[in-house]
Amino acid sequence: MIKLISKTIILSAFASFSMLKSQSVKEILKQTGSFRKDTVFSVKSDLKETYLPVTIIKGKEKGPIFTIVAGIHGYEYPPIIAVQELLNEIKPENINGSLIIIPIANVESFQKRTPFVNPLDGKNLNTAFPGLKSGSPTEQIAHLITKEIIPNSTIFLDIHGGDANEDLLPFVCYYDRKDTPENTKKAHDLSVKSGIQYVVSYPYTLTSNEPAKYAFKEATQQGIIALSIEAGKLGTVQKDNVDLIKTAVYNMLENSGNYVKRKSKMINQKSTVLLNQQDYIRVPEDGIFYSELKSGDKVKKNQILGYITDEFGNKKQDIVSQTTGIILYKVGTPPVNKGETLFCIGYFRK
């Protein structure tokens, strides 16, 4: 059961709320004038209750509808804190078109400090799309975003970072969908305009009836201009990554025509690096992982990246790179479990 309720909320308090008159995102966007409205979707399943907070900021002039999502993983703090600051800074009078902002998509994961999954049902919101209307809480949240948020968006930005165990190089990414070249080009251009040095394009091979799994892949599948920022690591708040995310978002909003009275700020003066291929190295067996490498390091094919031991310190096997490229992210803490992504190495293929 899913109901949409609205009221002004203080996100830092996450206070209990009462049911008010239902109102869809589309209905709110149709309202005249310039305004900000904070809205809450109530999610109930098998006596488990949670909610999805959404803010809509509408400007006086017409323009695109730019959606910003943070906290699909509640332990990825820099995106969440960056969006909290954006909520305090962005005023309706400086907006053309509208912004739809989900400040924390996975409130339970955030409040309970749970990496990757929603503690109510043990499911990963990042792999739950398109979701289910009558499913578990995570599936219902994915369904809400799929049906209420994405279709009302012109541009969809999903912001992530390194979760509790992930050492991550900041990058911005999109899907290289060949049959929608205009959308793909706009996603690429927004990625470059963000000012983040590393731009990653993922292959896109989904058919129309396959589950997208990921939020911005669902948006891509629906024909929306979609992309994602990845910044932050190891489940902590780093001010430099918070600032990087905010600057990238402002740059995108200015480039899309949504934000006025601001000049773009480049995050760095280094030229953009495009990485259009990824090699995922999976954990071969449970154990304790050792590596002196970090995200952003360049590696070569057949290079030993680290090794895994048992609980007694006996080496079980080396981890060897099959690719020459740059480490986008890796497991940054000792415990590893079979099948997990140990390294993601990005590279460019002409």
N, C-alpha and C positions, 0 to 999 in steps of 0.2 A: 504494500500500500504506500503510495507516495502522494503527499499533499504539499502544495506551495503556500507558504505563509509569509507574511512580511511584517517587519518592524525594524526600528533602529536598534542596532546592536553594538555593543562594545566588544570588539573581537578579542581583546586581551583578557577579558573577564570570562567569556563564554558562559554568560549567565543563562539560567533557564528562561524559556520564552513561552508565551501564550499564543494560542491559535487565533489568527486574524483572517480577514477575508482573502481568499485565494486570488492570485493575480499572476498571470504568466509573464515571462520575460518579453514576449512580443507585445503584450498589452502595455507594459511599462514603457517600452521603446516608442509606442505610438503616442504617448502623452506629450502635450505641447510644452514649450518653454525649455529653459535650461535648469537642470536640477541634478542632484545626487540622491539615489534611493538605495538603502541597504535592505536586502531581502534574504529570507531564510527558507530553504526547502527542508521540510521535515521528512525523515526516512524512518519507517517502522517495519520490522520484520521479526516474527517470532518473539515478541516482547522485547526485542532489542531496538533501541531508538537512538538515532543520531541526526545530524543535520548537515546541510551544505550551505555555507554563507556565500552570498553573491552581492556585489555592488554594481550598480549601473550609474554611470555618469554621462549625462547628455548635454551637449553644447547647443548654442543658439543656431549655429550654421549647419547645413547639411554636410555629410561626409561619411566615410566608411565606419563600420562597426568593428572595432578592434577588441578582441577578447584576450585577456591575460589570465593564465592559470598558474597558481603555485601550490605546493603542498600535496600533490598527488602521492608523494612519499613524505610522510609527516616528519621524518628524521632529517630531511634535507633543508637545513636551516637558512643558509644565505638567500635562496629564492623567497622564502616566506618573509624574512625580515626586510628584504628589498621591497617586496610588494606592500608590506605594512607601511614603509616610509613613503612609497608612491601614493598610497591612499591618503596620507596626510598632506601631501604636497600638491597633488593635481586638483585643480579647481574647474568647475564647469565652464567658467568664463574663458578659460584657455583651451577649450576643446571644440573642435569641429567634428560633427558626427557624434558617435557614442563610444564609450568604453564599457565592456562587461568584464568585471574583475572577480575572479574566485580567489580570495586571499589564502585560504587553506582548504583544499579539496578533501583531505583526509583528516578531519578534526580529531578522531579517536586515536589515530596513529601519532599525531602531534602531541596530544595531551598525555598519552600514556608512554611517550618516548619509545615507540615501537618501530624498529627498522622495517622497511619494505611492505609490511602487511597491516591490514586493519585488525586490531585485536578482537573486534566483535565477531569476526568470522574466519580469521586467519587467511584472508585472500588479498592478493596484490592488486590494488586499483590500477596500477600501470599496465596490467595485462588483462584487464576485465572488459574491455570495450568490444562490442557496443553495449554490453550489460543486459540486465533483465528487469522488466518493470516489476515483477512480483518475486524477484530473487532475494539473495542475502543483502545485507546493507551495502557491501562493496559493489555488488552487481546493480543495485538500485541507483547508487551514486553515478556509476558509469552510464546507466540508462538516462538519468537526468541530464548529464552533460551531453550525451549523444543526441537527445531529442529536444532539449530546451535551450542549450547554450550554442552548440556548434552550428545548427541550421540558421541561427539568427546572427551569425558572425560573417563579416567580410574577410577578416584576417584572424587567425587563431594562433596564439603563442603560448606554448606550454613550457614552463621554466622548471628545470631540475638542477640537481647538483650531486655531489658524491654523498651517498648514504653513510651509515655508521662505519662501514669497513672499506669504503671506496676512495682511493687516491685518484683525483681527476684533473685533467688539463682543461681549462675553460675553452669551450667551443660553441658554435651555433650551427644548427643542422636542419636539413629539410629532406624530403623524399623526392627523388628524381623521377617524377611521373611523366612518362613520355607522351601520353595521350592528352595531357592538359598542359601544353608547353607554355601558355601565357601565365598560368598560375605558378608553374615551376620556376619560370624566370623571375616573377615577382618575389617568390620566396627566396630565391638566390640573391636578388638585389637587396632585399631587406636584410639578409644575413650579412652581406658585405657592408651595407650602410651601418650596421650595428657597431662597427669599430672593433669587434672581437677578431683577433688575428686568424684563428683557425676556423675555417668553414668546412663542414662535413656534409656530403650528400650521400644518402642511403639509396640503394636500389629499391624500386617499387614494382612488385609483381603481383599484387593482390587482384583477384577478380572481384566483381561487384558484390558477390554474396559470401565472400570469406570474412570471418571476423578479423577486425583490424588489430585487436589486442591493445594497442597503444593509443593514447588520446589524440596526439597530433597526426597519427596515421589514420585514425577514424575521420578526422577533419579532412585530410588529404583525400580519402576515399569518397567523402561526400562532395568533393569538388570545391573545397574552401582553400584559400591560400593559407598554408600551415607551416609552422617551423617551431624549433625548440632551442632554448638556451640551456647549456650545461655549465654551471659554475659553482664552486664550493666543493668541499671534500671532508671526509672523515667525521661527519656528523657534528661539526662545530661551526660557529659563526665567525667568519673572517671578514673584517671590514673592507678589505680590498676587493673581495668577491661581491659583497653587497653593493659597493660603489660601481663595480664593473657591470653588474646586472642592471642597475638603475640607469647608468649612462647608455647602455645598449638599448634599453627599452625606450628612453627618451629619443634616441637617435632614430629608432624605428618609427615611433609615433610622429616625429617631425617629417620623416620621409614619406609616410603614408598619407600625410595631410591632416592627421588627427590633432596634432599639438601645435599651437601657435605661440608667438612671443618667446622663441628660444632658438639659439643657433646650435647646430650639431657640435658635439665635443667628441673628438677622437680619443679612444682609450689608449692607443699607442700609435706610434709613427711607423711601425713595421708593416710591410706589405702583406696583403691577405694571402694565406696559404690554403689552397683548396685540396681536400682529401676526399676522393670519390670511391675508395675501397676500404674495407675493414676485414681484418683477420682476428677472429675470436679464438683465444686459447682457453680451453676448458680445464678445470681441475681434474686430473686423472684419478685421484684417490684421496680419501680423507687424510689429514695430517696437519703438520705445522709448516708454514711456508716462510722461506727466507729469501730475500732479494734486496740488493743494494740499489736497485733502479727505482725511479719515481716517475710519475706522470710527466710528460713533456720530454723525456729522454728519447734520443734516437737510437734505434737498434738495427742490427743487420741480420740477414738470413743466416740460420744455423748458430746464432749467438746463444749462449746459455744465459737465461734470464733470471734464474733462481733455482731453488731446489726444495723438495718436500721431505720432512723427516717424520718418524713416528714419535710417540710420547717419550721414548728413551733416547732420542737424539740420533738414532740411526737413519742415515740417508736412504730414502726410498727411491727417488728418481730426480733427475734434473728436468728442468723445464726449458725447452729449446724453441727459439723463434723460427717460424717457417717463412718469415716475411721481413723485408727491409722497410722500415717506416718509423713512426713516432708513437709512443705510448699515449693513447687518449685517456685510458683509465685502467686501473689494476686493483687487485685486492691489496689493501694497505695495512692489514692487521694479520697476526700470525695464523689463526685457525682457518682452514679451508676444507670444503666439503665437495665430494665428487660431483661433477656436473656443473658447478658454478663457473661463471666467467672469471678467469684468473687475470687475463690481459685482454684488452682491445687495442689492436695496433692499426692505426690509420695510415694509408699511403695513397699515392696518386697513380692512376693508370690511364694513359692516353687512349 
